[in-house]
């Protein structure tokens, strides 16, 4: 398949510099009063370090898609400086939410690196203080929303949306942890149906629906039909994204992805192992059973990867990537027009992730 035309600079990419320029001001707003209060100054100083370390260093795709989506929805209308700034702030609220999830997730998964640096809980002097730090990151989201959006007619909608999406993501994490308990490998739990449920709840709602929904509320689109249509398209896209993520965990270059993959060692119900289980011989399944979900010795993970090579799981993924992208474009064509939503908004989402390597 040829590269999508929308690989050209997108609405969201054109705002990247302005987006990053907003971050320091948000941190200052959250911390400057507290730093002058002797009762909490030490805690606020720590919070400032937490935010600067964990929030701004990702790819920011989720955050940038708020302004990108709003530009598509309001095509032909020039956004005011205030509208642009508010869309950028909402984008940062998603990045805040992402940081909250990741700090906690890295502790639960015993991950070592994140975004090219040691995970926050592994930083000297932090340890399990990082659990409370994750709560503080989440709490500051609502301080930002209150300060900047309290007088807007869509304030309640976006507040409820952040609460609902947070719950959905936490439920997805629950499914993930229950399916892959530490120290217990049970392949009877690893079905495509369970995998799809984990992906939908843990990743797709907050990574794909949330940015678009925020832009829709900003633009005055609050009817159920429009949001249901957007959700149908974007949850499908979220599945596509997470399967890519599982592939990159195994086959990606850590120098590019910013993290060392641990799905095999952590007994994750990943798309790769689900595909492998559908293709193994009894002898290969025994090898998988013996080595999957084991952190030591390191050779166990290598044996699983060798089995993936025998089964040509890489080709299974590449074939999936091509076919699912075509199906996604067809879904966008059909659904977006029916709900009078701009097709370009969804295409931009898709083309930001198609053929990604990080």
C-alpha positions in Angstrom: 0.0 0.0 0.0 1.3 3.5 -0.8 1.9 6.0 2.0 -1.2 8.0 2.9 -1.2 11.5 1.4 -1.9 13.0 4.9 1.6 12.2 5.9 2.2 15.8 4.9 2.3 18.3 7.8 -1.1 18.1 9.6 -3.1 20.6 11.6 -1.8 19.2 14.9 1.8 19.1 13.7 1.7 22.8 12.8 0.9 23.6 16.4 3.6 21.5 18.0 5.9 24.5 18.9 3.0 26.5 20.3 1.8 23.5 22.2 5.1 23.0 24.0 5.3 26.7 24.8 2.1 26.4 26.9 3.4 23.8 29.3 5.7 25.9 31.5 2.9 28.4 32.2 0.6 25.6 33.4 3.2 24.3 35.8 3.8 27.8 37.1 0.1 28.3 37.7 -0.1 25.1 39.6 2.9 25.7 41.8 3.7 29.4 42.3 1.2 30.0 45.1 2.1 26.8 47.0 5.9 27.5 46.8 5.4 30.6 48.9 3.3 28.8 51.5 5.7 27.4 54.1 3.3 24.7 55.1 3.3 22.9 51.7 6.3 24.4 50.0 8.3 21.2 50.2 5.5 19.2 48.7 4.8 21.7 45.9 8.6 21.8 45.1 8.4 18.0 44.7 5.2 18.3 42.6 7.0 20.6 40.3 9.8 18.1 39.7 7.2 15.3 39.3 5.4 17.3 36.5 8.5 18.4 34.7 9.9 14.9 34.7 6.8 12.9 33.7 4.4 15.1 31.7 6.2 16.8 28.8 8.6 14.3 27.3 6.4 12.1 25.2 5.3 12.4 21.5 2.2 14.4 22.6 0.1 12.9 19.9 -3.0 12.7 22.1 -2.6 16.3 23.3 -2.0 17.7 19.8 -5.0 16.0 18.4 -7.4 18.3 20.4 -6.3 21.3 18.4 -6.0 19.2 15.2 -9.6 17.9 15.6 -10.9 21.4 16.4 -9.3 22.8 13.2 -11.1 20.1 11.2 -14.5 20.7 12.9 -14.3 24.4 12.4 -12.9 24.4 8.9 -13.3 27.7 7.2 -13.5 29.6 10.5 -10.4 31.2 12.0 -9.9 30.3 15.6 -9.4 33.1 18.1 -6.3 33.2 20.2 -8.4 32.2 23.2 -9.9 29.2 21.4 -6.5 28.0 20.3 -5.1 28.4 23.8 -8.0 26.6 25.4 -7.6 23.7 22.9 -3.9 23.5 23.7 -4.6 23.5 27.4 -7.1 20.7 27.0 -4.5 18.8 25.0 -2.1 19.2 28.0 -4.8 17.8 30.3 -4.7 14.6 28.2 -0.9 14.5 28.5 -1.3 15.0 32.3 -3.8 12.1 32.4 -1.3 10.0 30.3 1.5 10.8 32.8 -0.7 9.7 35.7 -1.4 6.4 34.1 2.2 5.7 33.1 3.7 6.5 36.4 1.4 4.0 38.1 1.6 1.5 35.2 5.4 1.4 35.3 5.3 0.4 39.0 2.7 -2.3 38.4 4.6 -3.7 35.4 8.1 -3.3 37.1 9.2 -1.5 33.9 12.7 -0.1 33.7 12.6 2.7 31.1 10.1 5.2 29.8 10.6 7.8 27.1 14.3 7.1 27.0 15.0 7.6 30.7 14.6 5.5 33.9 11.0 5.2 35.1 10.1 7.8 37.7 9.8 5.2 40.6 13.4 4.1 39.9 14.8 7.6 40.2 17.0 7.9 43.3 15.0 8.9 46.4 11.6 8.2 44.8 10.6 4.5 45.0 7.0 4.0 46.0 6.5 7.7 46.7 5.7 7.6 43.0 2.3 6.1 43.8 1.3 9.3 45.6 3.0 11.3 42.8 0.7 9.7 40.3 -2.3 10.8 42.4 -1.0 14.3 42.5 -0.6 14.4 38.7 -4.2 13.4 38.3 -5.4 15.9 40.9 -3.8 18.8 39.1 -5.8 18.1 35.9 -8.9 19.3 37.7 -7.2 22.4 39.0 -6.3 23.3 35.4 -9.8 22.6 34.1 -11.4 24.7 36.9 -9.1 27.7 36.3 -9.4 27.8 32.5 -12.9 26.4 31.7 -15.2 27.1 34.7 -17.2 29.8 32.9 -17.5 27.9 29.6 -20.9 26.2 28.7 -19.1 22.9 28.1 -17.3 22.8 31.5 -19.5 20.1 33.0 -19.3 18.0 29.8 -15.5 18.0 29.8 -15.2 17.4 33.6 -17.6 14.4 33.3 -15.7 13.2 30.2 -12.3 13.2 32.1 -13.8 11.4 35.0 -15.6 8.8 32.8 -12.5 8.1 30.7 -10.3 7.8 33.7 -12.6 5.1 35.1 -12.7 3.3 31.7 -8.9 3.3 31.5 -8.6 2.0 35.1 -11.1 -0.8 34.3 -9.0 -1.7 31.3 -6.0 -1.9 33.5 -7.9 -4.1 35.9 -8.8 -6.5 33.1 -5.1 -6.5 32.0 -3.8 -7.3 35.5 -6.4 -10.0 36.2 -5.7 -11.6 32.8 -2.0 -11.7 33.4 -1.4 -12.1 37.1 2.2 -11.9 38.3 3.8 -15.4 38.6 0.9 -17.3 37.0 0.7 -18.1 33.3 -2.7 -19.3 32.3 -3.1 -19.3 28.5 -6.8 -20.2 28.8 -7.3 -16.5 29.7 -5.6 -15.3 26.6 -8.4 -15.0 24.0 -8.8 -12.5 21.2 -12.1 -11.4 22.9 -10.4 -10.6 26.2 -7.5 -8.9 24.4 -10.0 -6.6 22.5 -11.7 -5.8 25.7 -8.5 -4.8 27.4 -7.5 -2.7 24.4 -10.8 -0.9 24.2 -11.0 0.0 27.9 -7.3 0.5 28.7 -6.2 2.4 25.6 -8.8 3.4 23.1 -11.1 5.6 25.1 -8.4 8.0 26.4 -6.0 7.8 23.5 -8.5 8.3 20.7 -12.0 9.2 21.7 -11.0 11.7 24.4 -9.1 14.2 22.2 -11.8 14.2 19.6 -14.6 14.5 22.1 -13.0 17.4 23.8 -12.7 19.3 20.5 -16.4 18.4 19.7 -17.6 19.8 23.0 -15.5 23.0 22.4 -17.2 23.4 19.0 -20.7 22.9 20.5 -21.2 19.3 19.3 -22.7 17.5 22.2 -25.5 15.3 20.7 -25.3 11.6 21.4 -25.4 10.5 17.7 -22.2 12.5 16.8 -20.3 11.3 19.8 -21.4 7.7 19.3 -20.2 7.8 15.7 -16.9 9.3 16.6 -16.5 6.7 19.3 -17.2 3.8 16.8 -14.5 5.0 14.5 -12.0 6.0 17.2 -12.3 2.8 19.3 -11.5 0.8 16.1 -8.5 3.0 15.6 -7.5 2.4 19.2 -7.4 -1.3 18.6 -5.2 -0.7 15.6 -2.9 1.5 17.7 -2.5 -1.0 20.6 -1.7 -3.9 18.3 1.0 -1.7 16.9 2.2 -1.1 20.4 2.4 -4.8 21.2 4.4 -5.3 18.0 6.8 -2.6 18.8 7.3 -3.9 22.3 8.8 -7.0 20.8 10.2 -5.8 17.5 10.8 -2.1 18.0 14.2 -0.4 18.5 14.5 0.8 22.2 16.6 3.7 20.9 13.5 4.8 18.9 10.6 3.7 21.1 12.2 5.0 24.3 11.6 1.9 26.3 12.7 -1.7 26.6 9.8 -4.1 25.8 8.7 -6.3 28.7 5.4 -7.8 27.6 6.9 -11.3 27.4 8.5 -11.2 30.8 5.4 -9.6 32.4 3.1 -12.3 31.1 1.0 -9.8 29.1 -2.0 -10.8 27.1 -0.4 -9.2 24.0 -1.7 -9.5 20.4 1.5 -11.4 19.5 1.0 -14.2 22.0 -2.7 -14.5 21.1 -1.7 -14.9 17.5 1.0 -17.4 18.4 -1.4 -19.5 20.5 -3.7 -19.8 17.5 -0.9 -21.2 15.4 1.4 -23.3 17.6 1.8 -27.1 17.5 1.5 -28.9 20.8 5.3 -29.0 21.0 5.6 -25.3 20.4 2.8 -24.5 22.9 4.9 -26.4 25.5 7.9 -24.2 24.7 5.7 -21.1 25.1 4.2 -22.4 28.4 7.7 -23.1 29.8 9.2 -19.7 28.9 6.4 -17.1 28.7 6.0 -14.8 31.7 9.4 -15.6 33.2 11.8 -12.7 34.0 14.7 -15.0 34.7 16.7 -16.3 33.1 16.8 -13.8 30.2 17.0 -16.7 27.7 13.3 -17.4 28.4 12.2 -14.2 26.6 14.6 -15.0 23.7 13.1 -18.5 23.3 9.6 -16.9 23.0 11.0 -14.5 20.4 12.6 -17.4 18.5 9.2 -19.1 18.5 7.6 -16.0 17.1 10.2 -16.1 14.3 9.3 -19.7 13.6 5.6 -18.8 13.4 6.5 -15.7 11.3 4.4 -13.5 13.6 6.1 -10.4 12.1 4.5 -11.2 8.7 1.1 -11.9 10.5 1.4 -8.4 11.9 2.4 -6.6 8.7 -0.5 -8.3 6.9 -2.8 -7.2 9.6 -1.5 -3.6 9.4 -2.3 -3.3 5.7 -5.7 -4.9 5.9 -6.8 -3.0 9.0 -5.8 0.3 7.6 -7.9 -0.2 4.5 -10.9 -1.3 6.7 -10.4 1.8 8.9 -10.4 4.1 5.9 -13.7 2.5 4.7 -15.2 2.9 8.1 -14.3 6.6 8.2 -15.8 7.1 4.7 -19.0 5.5 5.7 -19.6 6.7 9.2 -18.2 10.3 9.3 -20.4 11.4 6.4 -23.5 9.9 7.9 -23.0 11.9 11.1 -21.8 15.1 9.3 -18.5 14.9 11.0 -15.3 16.0 9.1 -13.6 13.0 7.6 -10.2 14.7 7.8 -10.3 14.7 11.6 -10.3 10.9 11.6 -7.9 10.5 8.7 -5.4 12.7 10.5 -5.6 10.5 13.6 -5.1 7.4 11.5 -2.2 8.7 9.5 -0.4 9.8 12.7 -0.1 6.2 13.7 0.0 4.2 10.4 3.5 2.8 9.9 4.8 4.4 13.1 8.0 3.0 14.7 7.7 4.5 18.1 
